[in-house]
Amino acid sequence: MTSPRSDFSRHVRASFRRQKIMRLFQARISRLERGLVEISAVNRPDLEQQDGYVHAGVLVALADSAGGYAALSLLPSGSRVLSVEVKLNFLRPSVGSMIRGRGRVRKIGGTIAVCELEAMMKQERKWVRCAWGSQTIYCIRPDMTSSRLQQ
């Protein structure tokens, strides 16, 4: 595997800016390290479901994106990532002032990465985990041809 590149932060942030759903959530990268990314957003009524909790889809999207960017931070320049599978178990109702998705790479290989995901809510002054799960990422390296991706 190619060693992690020195410009990983710039590449991850540039990709994040192109993600329209993150703009919709008004989300931002709140932590960026090699193999670890956190994405945060302020909770607001239009992100909640009918009973006043943050919608599960918002939590999944933040955690999924965080895991994808955690994997991207370890790949060679010009790489891209796609989610193959995301599994999130909800542990408690999602209430609080801030939402955070965290992705941490647990194993990365030639084409597949496995990430641990968390979704948290800020309740008063502390972060409380409301969901935990895993993700499989397909790593698209620059040397892969487009015909190989369509198979």
N, C-alpha and C positions, 0 to 999 in steps of 0.2 A: 504494500500500500504506500502511496505517496505520502510523505510527511505532511502534517498540517501546514497550511500556508500562513504566512504572516499577516495577510490582509483579510483574514476570515471575518473580522468585525464589519469592515466596509461592505463586503460581499453580502453578508447576512442582512445588514440594515438596508441595503439597496433592494434586495429581494422583498423584504418586509414592506417597504414603501409601495411596492407594486400590488400588494394584496388588498383588494378592494374590501373584503369582508372585515379586515382589521380596521380600515378607515371607518366603516359603518359602525363598528363597536367603539370607535375612538380609542383604540388600544395602542399601547406603546411597548417597546422592549424595555423592561425594567432591570434585567440582568442578562449579561451576555459573556459567557466564558466558553472555552473549547469544550464541547460536549454537554453544555448546560445552558438552557435559555429559559427566562421567565418573561411572560407577556402579561401586562396588567391593563385594566380598564376601570373607570369609575362606574359603579352600579347606578343605573337610572331606570325609571319606569318602563321605557320602551325595550329593555332587555329582559323584562320579567314575564313569566307566564301568568295565567289567569288567577292563580292563588297568591301572587306576590313574591314568589321565589324567582331567582335568576333561572331563565330557561335552560334546560339541559343542553340544548344545541349551542348556546353561547359558551358554556363550560367546555363542551367537547371541542368546539372550534378553537378556543384559546389553547387548550392543552395539546391538541393535534398540531397546531402551528408551532407551538413551543418545541415539541418533539422533533418536528421536521427541521426546524432551524438549528436545533442542537446537533442533529446529524449533519446538516450542511456545513456546520462550523468545523467539522473534521475531514471534509472531503477536499480534493484538489480544486483549484480555481477552475471555474467554468462548469462545475457540477450542478445538478439539480436534484430534487427529491420529490417523491410521490408517496403518499400513504397507501399501504397495501391493506392494513387492518388496524382498527382502533377499538379498544375495549376499555370502557370506563365504568367502574362500579360507584354508585352514589351512596355515600355514607351517612349523610344528614342533609336536611334542607339547606339550600344555598341562600343565606341572608347575610347582609353586611353592606358596608359602604364601598368596598373595592373588590374586584374580581382578579384572580391571578391564575394563570395556567403555567405549569412548569414541566419541562421536558428534559430528561437526562438520558444520555446514551449509555446503555449497559453493555452492548456488544456491537461492533461494526465489522463487517467483512467486505468482500469484493463487491457485492451488489445489494446486500441486505443489512439493515441496522435494526436493532431492537432497543426501544426506549421505554423508560418508566415515566408515566405521566401522573400529574397531580393537578387538581383544581382546588383552589382555596378562596375563602372569603375573609375580608378584614372585618372583625367584629370588635368594636371599640378600639383597643390598642393592640390586639393580637390577631395573627392569622390562624384560621381554623380550616383544617382539611375537610372538604365536603365530597371529594371524589378521588379515586385512585385507580390506576389501570396501566395498560401497556399498549404499545404500538409497534407495528412492523413498517419499516420504511424501505422503499426501493430506491437505491442510490444510482442516479444516472450520471455516469462519468463522461467527461468531454469526448473520450475516444469511442463511445458507443454510437453506432449509426442510428438514424431515425427508423430504418427498416427493422432493426432489432427491437426497438421499442414498441413497434406495432404488432409484433408476434404474440 
